[in-house]
Amino acid sequence: MNHLLPLVVAGPLLGAAFLVAFGRLLPRIATDAVAAVVAAGTTALCVLLLTRSSPAATEWVGGWEPVAGRSVGIVLVGDEPGTGLATLVCLLTVAVLVYSWRYFEEVPHKNPGAFPALVLLFQAGMCGFALTGDLFDAFVFFELMGVAAYALTGYRVEESKAVQGALTFGVLNSLGAYATLMGIGLVYARTGELGMRQIGARLDDQGPADALVVTAFVLVASGLLVKAAAVPFHFWLPDAHAVAPSPVCMLLSGVMVELGVYGVWRVHTFVFAGPGGVPSADVGLCLVVLGAVTAVLGALLCWQQHHLKRLLAYSTIAHTGLFLAGVGLLRPESTAGVALYIVGHAGAKAALFACTGILLDRYGSVDEHELYGRATGLRLIGVLYTVAALALAGLPPFATALGKGTAEEVSGLAGTVLFTVVSALTGAAVLRVAARVFWGLGPRPRRASEQETKGGDEEPETRGLLSRVPLPMVAVPVALLAGSLAVGVWPGLGERAGAGFGGPPELAPHWTLASVLTGLVSVACAAACAVLALRRQTPQEPYAWTEPLRRLHSGHIGDYVAWFALGVALLGALAFSGSLL
């Protein structure tokens, strides 16, 4: 099966090249069909590789295999975590292409192949990043997905705010890429290797880590944490989600951000986890502290949003914090739980963005206050939105509840409180939106003040406001939520996840009374918070206590660059804490 690994990356790349070359000559239905066939074929290949991923397959692309233990080739590793994440990438790509089937507005150049080509390029970069076993090639795929995501974020280039959001995305992610490249340069100078396992072995041979090794870890991790949108590297994400097309948001929040978390886990596990790497206690401290801060800040900002895309973006930031905190425990069972949490979150969050796109294309707005009661006719979409909100809050038996419950059992009381509060608050914010927009509950909100970011008078992503919702736009969120539910109830999936992350089957994610109860408590708290929000009139001005948080998110790139520098310094201080103490 080794020889099939390169096709996971090459297939979408060739499909994108075909659409770029011949997209102008083909009708819209043909370009959409080509992209969908390529993405579906790659998905089938990933599923096949996932079933054969134990033991892990390794392929040196082009036959450039190691000589005397050294290599300059491109290595792809088909282990369970990598192929599993690549499968998730491909499934969401198929969902995005089906969702945007023939309806999505073309760019001004009238090339119907442009959007699906960029989506396939994005897919290739993400799959390559998930499968690579080489640190430098991880950077290359990291940049490939970043370039495609940058273009997709600013896809509606005729709008100034789209250009601004894409520019913020590009600048901050470029800074992260520079940091990663400098860290790779340091470890290459020390070891003469670029393969992750080879670097780890050389570092172990050289003895305990020194300042250079710790600095390399900090730089590499900083770049990955930018992609993961961890605080204080997160500022690009809300701005990007506010302007990116809804199908693009499904990929950004559904899987690209999670790839940053996966990258941190993989780099630590295979490069810096040995006796010659960074002490595990210091790495755990870094991830748990950054994760907790990210989760709390994301949840608070999610609650105060009324721009639906920004609300969902901050919800993604909050859950990224939970993922980082779970990975920071550095235990196989917690990492396996986070993996299932990510899969469930991908389905629920992508479904929410799909429903938000329907609101935008039907009513020309993504403002919670302006949409109050306007979508009462979209009963099915309202049900899907509500179910997705409950899944986000941790409703059993969705995969979000299983993954969250597993991580909580490992993290102790403090971790359980963090996971419960954050998931409840983000779920409550989405439930509040569903109640107001789709069911018309609560008093009519007052008109938003000028201090708030509003989502009214948005341009639809179709050629005009939809008079009826196309079937593919409804079928996609249904399938995504069904998938998230199936992962939670599929027998044996938890055991496979546990084995994939190095844990014994008895420690793999499985339903327990505690996980069910904490999930129900999260949902009950989310419902209670949503009811309290609906019972009171929303203030015309934002709450005064949120002023410091709003001022942090100024929208000025210079401020965000300063926060990036501060984040690198903070990460360095945490990483060096063990040696300093």
Summary of the structure (lengths in Angstrom):
residues: 581
radius of gyration: 22.4
end to end distance: 48.4
largest distance: 72.8
contacts: 2319
relative contact order: 0.10
helix: 72%
strand: 3%
